[in-house]
Structure formats: C-alpha cells, structure tokens
C-alpha cells in the first residue's frame, strides 16, 4: 500500500482539547486504532475531543461505527466531540448517505473546532 494511503492515527493536546488526527485509508482493519485514540480521550478527561478527518482518503462503515459509539460516549459524559475536515468527497458522502450528519458536530478545520464555545459555559 502506498504511504499516502496507509492508515495513520495520531493524538495529542491542543488548548483544552484532545485532538485525534486520522489519515489515509481507514477501514475495518485500522478502525480499532481510531477507537483506541478516542478511548484515550476519555481516560485523560479532556472536556473536548476533536477528530480531524482532513487527511482521510477513504473511510467505510466501520469508521462510522467507531465515531457513532464515541459520540454516544461523549454525550453520556457531557463532553464535546467535534469532527472536522475539510472532508474528502468519500467521507462527506459517508455522512450524507447514512443520514448521520446531524448526529455530529461537523466543522471545516481543527481551528474551527477549537474555537467553538463550550456548551456548558457558552465560552
């Protein structure tokens, strides 16, 4: 598999958020790495998790499943999860076809995700 298509999942802190950056082709085999990173966001107790999908060339339903479960977990803990792009056509279509666009907070960049007000404080 060419390097640009190899799945990558990195994580780190930015401002008050835990940022998970995803790249390449993410599918059934690589989705567990995304799940691990999102679980780590919970363990570190970040008030906001930002999932950056701007580097994703391909994503399938297994990725969507991981994101849906993570969103449910964040809501149950009353924390925020923001999914950001810019999204490839394939990723955008995944949200559109499945009707899940409104289940997530979707924004165009990590900067936009970090700038969103915290719903608990509205700041």
N, C-alpha and C positions, 0 to 999 in steps of 0.2 A: 504494500500500500504506500503510495507517495506520502512524504512527510506532511504536506498541507492537508491531507485527508485523515491522517491519524488522529484519533480522539485524544483530546487533552482536557484536563480539568485541574485548574489551579485555584487556590484560595488564599485570602489574606484580609487584613483590616484596612478600611478607608473611612476616615472620620468616625462616626459612631456605628458603622455598618460592617457586616461580614460579607465580603464580595467573593462570589464564585464565578470564575471565568471559564467558559466552555468553548472548545474549538474543534474543528474537523468534522468527521462523520461520527455522530453519536447514535448508537443503536442498542439492541438487546445486550450485546457483549460488553459495551462500555458504559451503559446507563448506571450500573452499580457504582461506578466512580463518582458520578454526579450525586447519587443517593448518599454516599459516604460523606461527601463535602457538605451536603445540606444537613445531614445529621450532626456534623461537627458544628455548624452554625448554631444549632440548638444547644449543644454541650457548652459552648463558650458563652452562651447567654446574650448574644447580640440582640439589640432591640429591632434591628432591621437587617434583612438579608437581601442582597442584590445578586441576581443571577444574570450574568452577562452572556447572552447568546449571539453576540455580534460576529463571533468567529466560527459559528456553526454552519457548515456547508450542507449537511444532511442530518435530519432527526426523524425518528419514527415514533410509533405509538408508545414504545417502552419509555422514551424520554418524557412524553406527555404524562404517562402514568406516574413517573417519579415526581414531576412538577406538581401534579394534582395532589398527590399524597403530602408533599412538602407544604403546599398552600393550606391544606386542611390542618396540618400540624401547627403551622404558624398561627392560623386563626384561633385554634383551640388554646394557644398560649398567649393570645392577644398581642402577637408581634407581627411585624410587617414583612412581607416578601414582595419584592418588585422584580419583574422580569424585563430585561432591556435588550435592545438591539443597537444599531439597526439590524433588522431581521432579514435573512435571505428569503427569497420567494418561497422556498420549500418550508421554512419554519413558519412564516406568516400563514401559508396555506394550511399547515397542520392545525393551527389555532382556528382558522376560519372554518375548515371542513368539519371539525369536531365540535364547533359551537362553544369553545371554551374561552374565547377572547375575553368575555365579561367576567370570568371566574378569577382572572389575574389582573394585577395592576401592570399594564404594559406601557413602557416608555421607550424613547428613541436612543437613550445613551445612559452610561453609568452616571455621568454628571447630573442628568435629569433625575435619575433615581435617588441620588444622594441629596438633591435639592428639595424633594417632596417633603411637605410638612409631616411631622409625626402626628397621626390621628389622635393619639392620647393627649397631646399637648397643643396641637394645631400650630406648632412652630417648626 
